[in-house]
Amino acid sequence: MRVTENCGGCGMCVMTAPRYFHLVDGLSQALLSEVDPDDAVLAAAELCPMTAIEVFDADTGAAVTPTP
């Protein structure tokens, strides 16, 4: 997973999945690039108003979220 440059720093991801995201200088950063499947990470990506969180399948590299 990664946080793109589209991040607006609203902190929704930190509130939704604090084990995986934190704010640095007002912008979100993922604490890890690879994580085990976790609904909190998917929820954070889906709730991001800037669609700045990208989640990929580690085996295939296919985008898991955000969904169009």
C-alpha positions as CSV (number, residue, x, y, z in Angstrom):
1,M,0.0,0.0,0.0
2,R,1.0,3.6,-0.4
3,V,-0.2,7.1,0.1
4,T,0.0,9.2,-3.1
5,E,0.8,12.9,-3.5
6,N,-3.0,13.5,-3.6
7,C,-3.1,13.3,0.2
8,G,-4.8,16.4,1.7
9,G,-4.0,15.5,5.3
10,C,-7.5,15.2,6.6
11,G,-6.5,12.3,8.9
12,M,-9.4,10.0,8.0
13,C,-6.9,7.1,7.5
14,V,-5.2,7.7,10.9
15,M,-8.6,7.6,12.6
16,T,-9.7,4.5,10.7
17,A,-6.5,2.5,10.7
18,P,-4.0,4.0,13.3
19,R,-1.9,0.9,13.2
20,Y,-1.1,1.6,9.6
21,F,-1.0,5.3,9.0
22,H,0.3,8.5,10.7
23,L,0.5,12.1,9.9
24,V,3.8,13.8,9.2
25,D,3.9,17.5,8.5
26,G,0.2,17.4,7.9
27,L,0.2,14.6,5.4
28,S,-0.5,10.9,5.8
29,Q,2.2,8.3,5.5
30,A,1.9,4.5,5.5
31,L,3.8,3.0,8.4
32,L,4.4,-0.2,6.3
33,S,4.4,-0.8,2.5
34,E,3.2,-4.4,2.9
35,V,0.6,-5.6,5.4
36,D,-1.5,-8.7,6.0
37,P,-5.1,-8.3,4.7
38,D,-6.9,-6.0,7.1
39,D,-10.4,-4.5,6.7
40,A,-9.2,-1.3,8.4
41,V,-6.7,-0.6,5.6
42,L,-9.4,-1.2,3.0
43,A,-11.8,1.0,4.9
44,A,-9.2,3.8,5.2
45,A,-8.6,3.7,1.4
46,E,-12.3,3.7,0.6
47,L,-13.0,6.6,3.1
48,C,-10.1,8.8,1.9
49,P,-11.8,11.8,0.3
50,M,-8.8,12.4,-2.0
51,T,-8.5,8.6,-3.0
52,A,-4.8,9.0,-2.0
53,I,-4.4,5.5,-0.6
54,E,-3.6,2.7,-3.0
55,V,-3.7,-0.9,-1.9
56,F,-2.3,-3.7,-4.1
57,D,-2.4,-7.5,-3.9
58,A,1.1,-8.6,-2.9
59,D,1.0,-11.7,-5.1
60,T,-0.4,-10.2,-8.3
61,G,0.3,-6.5,-8.0
62,A,-3.3,-5.8,-8.9
63,A,-5.0,-2.8,-7.4
64,V,-7.4,-3.8,-4.6
65,T,-8.7,-0.3,-3.8
66,P,-9.8,2.3,-4.4
67,T,-12.6,1.0,-6.5
68,P,-14.1,3.2,-9.3
